[in-house]
Amino acid sequence: MDSQPPAPSVPPAVAAQPVRPRVAVVFGGRSEEHSISCATAASVLRTVDRERYDVVPIGITRDGHWVLVPDDPSALEIRDGRLPEVPPTGPQVMVPLGGVDHVWRLVQDDGSTVEVGVVDVVLPLLHGPFGEDGTIQGLLELADIRYVGCGVLASAAMMDKHVMKVVFAAAGLPVGAYTVITDLAWRRDRAACLEAARALDFPVFVKPARAGSSVGVHKVDDPAGLETAVERARAHDPKVLVEQGIDGREIECGVLQGRGTEPPRVSECGEITVTGGGHEFYDFEAKYLDEASVRITAPADVPPPVRDEIHRIARTAFETAGCEGLARVDCFVTPAGDVVLNEINTMPGFTPFSMYPQAWAASGVSYPELVEELLQLALDRPLGLR
C-alpha cells in the first residue's frame, strides 16, 4: 500500500504570531507551467532560513484553489521525468482582502475556520498566466500584502511578449523583427496573418504571446509549416507571436533590484548551449526533462565590450519596464558582436540549477543569499503606489 503524504501542519494562530517575519511561499497555479513552479518551490522551501522566517507553504491547484500543503520539498521535485502537482486536498486558504483584517485563515473539511495569522511577505513562485502576469500581484496589492518581485504593470506588460517588444523598442532598445497574430485577426483574415509572417526571414519561431518555459514554441524552417505552428501555439494562447530567427548565441543576465536609490545590480552573463538530445532549440523538454543535453556556462565567454552592452541593455530593460525585485534578461549576440534583446522574464526559473541563480553564483552571490536578499527587498518595500 502506498504511503500517504504528511498532512499539512497548521501554523500558529494569531495569538502565537512569531517574532520572526512570516513568509507565504505560493506556487503551482493554473498555467501550463504549474509543475515548473512546484519544482522552483521545492528549492526555495529547502533554502529559506527557518531560524529567520516562519514559512507557510501554499499551493494553488490547477483549477485555482489555494491550499495549505505539507512542508515537504521532496514531493515537489521533478524526478525521473515525473512532473509534480499541487495536491487537491488540504485546508483551503482564505486570503484577506485588506482593510482592518489582515489575518489569513484556513477552511477545514468540516467548514470551520482556523486562523493562520498575519503574513508579512508573499514569495509568489508562479510562472506564466494567472500568476506571473500581474494577477496575483494585483490581489496582493488589494490586500496590502508585501510580496517578492515585480508589480502589477511590469508583470503584466513583460508577460505579453508583444507589449514587451513595443515598450522596449520605444525605449530605443534593439529588438528582433516580428509580427503578432491576435485571435480576432486570425479569425477575421487568416491569409493576411500568414502573409505578414511569411514576410519575415526564415527560420521563424512561433510562440504563445503570454507563456514561458518554451511551452508551445515551434521553430518553422519554411512557409509551408507556418499555419500548423500557429494553430499549435494558439492551443496555449489565442495571441501568437512570430519572431524572425536570429543567428547568434543565447546570452542571459540576471538583474537584482538595488537597495534604496541604488541602480539595479547585474550578474555575470550566462550562456545556454543545447548539445544533443535531438533538440533544435532550448525547448521545454531540454529545459526540464533532458538536462544532459544542455550546458549552462557562467560566466559566459564574451568579449568585455559585448558583456558591457548586455549589462547596459539589462539595466535599461529592467528600469524601463519598472521592474522590482528580480528579472532575467535574455539576449542574442550575433557573430558580428551585435546584441539583440530577446525578452525579459519577471519570475525566472529559480532552482539552483537554473540560469538566474547560476549567473548570480558566478557573481559571488550564493543561492541562500539570493533568496534572503529578495525577501529583504520585499520587506523593505512600501505599500500602495510607488
C-alpha positions in Angstrom: 0.0 0.0 0.0 1.4 3.4 -0.9 2.4 5.6 1.9 0.3 8.8 2.4 2.0 12.2 2.3 2.3 14.0 5.6 -0.7 16.1 6.5 -0.2 19.9 6.3 0.6 21.4 9.6 -1.5 24.4 10.7 0.8 27.3 11.6 0.4 29.0 14.9 -2.7 31.1 15.3 -2.6 34.9 15.5 -2.2 34.7 19.3 1.1 33.0 18.8 2.3 35.2 15.9 6.1 34.6 15.8 8.5 37.5 16.2 10.3 36.5 13.0 8.6 37.5 9.7 6.1 35.1 8.3 6.6 34.2 4.6 3.9 32.5 2.5 5.6 30.6 -0.3 3.0 30.4 -3.1 3.4 28.0 -6.1 1.6 25.8 -8.6 -1.1 27.8 -10.3 -3.4 27.5 -13.3 -0.9 27.9 -16.1 0.8 25.1 -18.0 4.0 25.9 -16.0 2.3 24.5 -12.9 4.9 21.8 -12.4 7.8 24.0 -13.0 6.5 26.3 -10.3 6.3 23.4 -7.9 10.0 22.5 -8.7 11.0 26.1 -8.1 9.2 26.0 -4.7 10.9 22.8 -3.7 14.3 24.5 -4.0 13.2 27.6 -2.2 11.4 25.8 0.7 14.6 23.8 1.2 16.6 27.0 1.3 14.7 29.6 3.3 16.3 30.2 6.7 13.9 28.7 9.2 15.7 30.5 12.0 14.9 33.8 10.4 11.5 33.2 8.9 8.2 31.4 9.7 7.3 29.6 6.5 3.8 28.8 5.2 3.8 26.6 2.0 0.7 27.4 -0.1 -0.1 25.6 -3.3 -2.6 26.7 -6.0 -4.2 23.8 -7.7 -4.6 23.6 -11.4 -8.2 24.7 -11.0 -7.3 27.6 -8.9 -7.9 26.5 -5.3 -5.4 27.8 -2.7 -4.5 25.0 -0.2 -2.1 24.6 2.6 0.4 21.9 1.6 2.9 19.7 3.5 6.2 21.4 4.1 7.9 18.6 2.1 10.2 19.9 -0.7 10.9 16.4 -2.0 7.3 15.9 -3.0 7.6 19.0 -5.3 10.7 18.0 -7.3 10.9 16.8 -10.9 12.1 13.2 -10.6 12.6 10.6 -13.3 10.5 12.6 -15.7 7.6 12.9 -13.2 6.2 16.4 -13.1 4.9 17.4 -9.6 1.5 18.7 -8.9 -0.1 20.6 -6.0 -2.3 18.0 -4.2 -6.1 18.9 -4.4 -6.6 18.0 -0.8 -5.7 20.0 2.3 -7.2 23.0 4.1 -8.3 25.8 1.8 -6.6 29.1 2.3 -8.5 32.4 2.6 -6.5 35.5 1.7 -7.6 38.7 3.5 -8.8 41.5 1.2 -7.3 44.4 3.1 -8.9 46.9 5.3 -8.6 46.3 9.1 -8.4 42.5 9.0 -5.1 41.2 7.7 -5.4 37.7 9.1 -5.1 34.7 6.8 -7.5 31.7 7.5 -7.9 28.1 6.7 -11.2 26.4 5.9 -11.2 22.8 7.3 -13.1 19.9 5.8 -15.9 20.4 8.3 -16.3 24.1 7.2 -14.7 25.5 10.3 -12.0 28.1 10.0 -8.6 28.3 11.7 -6.6 31.5 11.9 -3.1 31.2 10.3 -2.1 34.7 11.3 -0.7 37.7 9.6 1.6 37.1 6.6 4.4 39.6 6.3 5.5 38.8 2.8 4.5 36.5 0.0 7.0 34.8 -2.2 5.0 34.1 -5.4 6.9 31.4 -7.3 4.3 31.3 -10.1 5.3 31.1 -13.8 3.1 32.1 -16.7 -0.5 33.3 -16.8 -2.6 33.7 -13.7 0.4 34.4 -11.5 3.5 35.9 -13.2 1.3 38.2 -15.3 0.2 40.7 -12.6 -2.9 38.8 -11.5 -1.6 37.6 -8.1 0.3 40.9 -7.7 -3.0 42.8 -8.1 -4.6 40.6 -5.4 -1.8 41.2 -3.0 -1.8 44.9 -3.7 -5.5 45.0 -2.8 -4.8 43.1 0.4 -1.9 45.4 1.4 0.5 42.5 1.5 4.1 42.8 0.5 5.5 40.4 -2.0 8.7 39.5 -3.8 9.1 40.6 -7.4 7.7 42.9 -10.0 4.5 44.9 -9.5 1.2 44.7 -11.5 2.2 46.7 -14.6 5.7 45.3 -15.1 4.5 41.8 -14.5 1.6 42.1 -17.0 3.4 44.0 -19.7 6.5 41.8 -19.6 4.4 38.6 -19.7 2.9 39.7 -23.0 5.8 39.4 -25.5 4.1 41.7 -28.0 3.6 44.5 -25.5 7.1 43.9 -24.1 8.7 44.5 -27.6 6.6 47.6 -28.1 7.8 49.0 -24.8 11.5 48.2 -25.4 11.5 49.4 -29.0 10.0 52.7 -27.8 12.9 53.0 -25.3 15.4 52.5 -28.1 16.4 49.0 -27.2 17.3 46.6 -30.0 14.6 44.0 -30.6 14.3 41.5 -33.5 11.8 41.5 -36.3 8.4 40.0 -35.5 4.7 40.1 -36.2 1.8 39.5 -33.9 -1.4 37.4 -34.6 -4.3 38.2 -32.4 -7.3 35.9 -32.0 -9.5 38.4 -33.8 -7.1 38.9 -36.7 -6.7 35.1 -37.2 -10.4 34.6 -37.2 -11.1 37.6 -39.5 -8.3 37.1 -42.1 -6.1 34.1 -41.7 -4.4 34.6 -45.1 -3.3 38.2 -44.2 -1.8 36.9 -40.9 0.2 34.3 -42.7 1.3 36.7 -45.4 2.7 39.1 -42.7 4.5 36.1 -41.1 5.9 34.9 -44.4 7.4 38.3 -45.0 9.9 37.5 -42.2 13.2 35.7 -42.9 13.1 32.0 -42.1 13.5 30.2 -39.9 11.0 31.8 -37.6 9.8 31.0 -34.1 6.1 30.8 -33.4 5.2 31.1 -29.8 2.2 31.9 -27.5 2.5 35.6 -26.6 1.8 35.0 -22.9 3.6 31.8 -21.9 7.0 30.8 -20.7 9.3 27.8 -20.3 9.2 27.4 -24.1 5.6 26.0 -23.8 4.0 25.8 -27.3 7.1 27.2 -29.1 7.8 25.9 -32.6 10.7 26.5 -34.9 9.5 26.8 -38.5 12.0 26.4 -41.3 9.8 27.3 -44.3 6.4 28.9 -45.0 4.7 25.6 -45.5 4.8 24.8 -41.8 3.6 28.2 -40.6 -0.1 27.7 -40.4 0.2 24.4 -38.4 2.7 26.0 -36.0 0.3 29.0 -35.4 -2.6 26.6 -34.7 -0.4 24.7 -32.2 0.6 27.9 -30.5 -3.0 29.0 -30.3 -3.8 25.9 -28.3 -1.9 27.6 -25.5 -2.7 31.3 -26.1 -5.1 32.9 -28.7 -2.5 35.6 -29.1 0.6 34.4 -31.0 3.9 36.0 -31.8 6.0 35.1 -34.9 9.7 36.1 -34.4 12.3 36.1 -37.1 15.1 33.7 -36.1 18.4 35.4 -35.1 21.7 33.8 -35.9 23.5 34.2 -32.6 24.5 32.9 -29.2 21.9 33.0 -26.4 23.3 35.0 -23.6 21.4 35.8 -20.4 21.9 38.1 -17.5 20.3 38.3 -14.0 19.1 41.6 -12.7 18.5 42.3 -9.0 16.9 45.5 -7.7 19.3 47.9 -6.0 18.9 48.8 -2.3 17.3 52.2 -1.7 18.1 54.5 -4.5 20.9 52.4 -5.9 20.7 51.3 -9.5 19.8 47.7 -10.5 22.6 45.1 -10.0 23.5 42.9 -12.9 25.1 39.4 -12.7 27.8 37.8 -14.8 26.5 36.7 -18.2 25.5 33.1 -18.7 25.2 31.1 -21.9 22.9 28.2 -22.8 24.1 25.7 -25.3 21.9 22.8 -26.5 24.4 20.0 -27.0 22.3 17.0 -28.0 19.1 15.1 -27.5 17.7 16.0 -30.9 16.6 19.4 -29.7 16.6 22.1 -32.3 16.5 24.8 -29.6 16.1 25.2 -25.9 12.6 23.8 -25.7 10.6 22.5 -22.7 12.0 19.0 -22.8 15.6 20.3 -22.9 15.0 22.7 -20.0 13.4 20.3 -17.6 13.4 16.7 -18.8 16.7 16.2 -20.6 19.2 18.3 -18.7 22.1 16.2 -20.0 21.6 17.8 -23.4 22.0 21.3 -22.1 25.1 23.1 -20.9 24.9 26.3 -18.9 28.1 28.3 -18.8 28.5 31.2 -16.3 30.4 33.4 -16.7 29.9 33.2 -20.4 33.0 33.7 -22.7 32.1 37.0 -24.3 34.4 40.0 -25.0 34.3 42.8 -22.4 32.6 45.3 -24.8 29.8 42.8 -25.5 29.4 42.0 -21.8 29.2 45.7 -21.0 26.5 46.2 -23.7 24.5 43.3 -22.3 24.7 44.8 -18.9 23.6 48.2 -20.2 20.6 46.6 -22.0 19.7 44.5 -19.0 19.7 47.5 -16.6 17.8 49.7 -19.1 15.2 47.0 -19.8 14.7 46.5 -16.0 14.2 50.2 -15.3 12.1 50.8 -18.5 9.7 48.1 -17.5 9.5 49.4 -13.9 10.7 46.0 -12.6 11.2 45.3 -8.9 13.0 42.5 -7.1 14.3 40.4 -9.9 14.3 39.6 -13.6 16.3 37.7 -16.1 17.1 39.4 -19.4 17.8 37.2 -22.4 19.8 38.4 -25.4 21.2 37.2 -28.6 24.8 38.0 -29.6 25.3 37.8 -33.4 28.6 36.7 -35.0 29.3 40.4 -35.7 29.1 41.2 -31.9 25.7 42.9 -32.1 23.4 42.4 -29.1 19.7 41.9 -29.6 17.2 41.9 -26.7 15.0 38.8 -26.9 12.9 39.1 -23.7 12.7 39.7 -20.0 11.4 37.2 -17.5 10.0 38.7 -14.3 9.9 35.3 -12.5 12.7 33.3 -14.0 13.3 29.6 -13.3 14.7 29.6 -9.7 16.1 26.2 -8.9 19.8 26.2 -8.0 20.5 24.8 -11.5 18.5 27.5 -13.3 20.3 30.2 -15.2 19.3 33.1 -12.9 20.8 31.6 -9.7 23.8 30.2 -11.6 24.6 33.6 -13.0 24.5 35.1 -9.6 26.5 32.3 -8.1 29.2 33.1 -10.7 28.9 36.7 -9.4 29.6 35.7 -5.8 26.0 35.6 -4.6 25.0 32.1 -3.4 21.5 30.7 -3.7 20.6 31.1 0.0 22.0 34.7 -0.1 19.9 35.4 -3.2 16.7 34.2 -1.5 17.5 36.2 1.6 18.1 39.4 -0.5 14.8 39.0 -2.4 12.9 38.6 0.9 14.6 41.7 2.4 13.9 43.8 -0.7 10.2 42.8 -0.4 10.0 43.5 3.3 11.5 47.0 2.7 9.0 47.8 0.0 6.4 50.4 0.9 2.7 49.5 0.4 0.5 51.3 -2.0 1.6 53.3 -5.0 5.3 53.8 -5.5 
